[in-house]
């Protein structure tokens, strides 16, 4: 089994695409990490809003919903969940 390694900077420049909708979701803004277990829990992607001064909403995708990390794209099986003001 080949072990693929990616840095956080590499992940942040890859576009996230939902395989169910065939839609581009955006780029990773942040990660939730379980420090006790030393693993990634979920990825956070900003959701565009029309209000400039409002809180930023984030789309949270559990790490187990990441299907494939390619050369320049991350494929996810999204079950959309929005997190406010992360």
N, C-alpha and C positions, 0 to 999 in steps of 0.2 A: 504494500500500500504506500503510495507516494504521499508525503506530508507537505502540504502547501502552507507557506507562511506569508502573511501580509502585515505590514505595519499599519498603524492607525492612520498615518498620513496617506498611505496608498488607498485605504478603504474610503477615506473622506472625498477623494476625487473620482470615485466610481459612482456612476448613476445607478439608483435603485429602481428596478422595474418589477411590477406586480405581474406574475404569470397568469393570474386569473382574468384580470382586466386588460392585460396588454398595455398598461399605462405606466408612464414614467412618474415615479413618486417624488423624486428629487435626490438630494445628496445627504449622506449621514452628517448630522450636526454633533451628535454625542452618543455615548454608549452607557448603558447601565451595567455595572460589573458587581458580581457577588465576590467580595474580598475574602470571605471565609472559604469559599469553594474554589476560588481563583478561576472563575469563568465568566463569560459574557452572558448577561441575562436578556438584554434587548438592545435594539438600535433605535435611535430617535431621529426623526426627519422633520424639519420645520414645515408647517402648513401655511400657505400664503393666505393672508387676510387683507381685506380692503382698508382696515383702520390702521393708520400709521402709529398711533399712540396707544393702541391696545396691547394686551398681553400676547406673547407669542405662543401659539398652540403647536404642539408637537404630535406627530404620528408615531406611536410606539409599536414596533414590530418585534415580537419575541424571537430570540436567536434560533429557536428550533424551527421557525417558519422561513429561515434563510435556506433556499433550495440549492443554490450554486453561486460561488464567487468566481467570476471569470477574469479575463485580462482587463477589461474596462467596464464591466457591469456586474451588479449583484442582483440575482433573481430571487424574489421572495414570493411566498404564498400568503398574501396579506389577509388578515382578518382585522380590518381597521379599528384602531382604538386611539383616540386623541387624548393627549395629556396636556393640561394647561400650564403655562408659565414654568417651563423647565429651565 
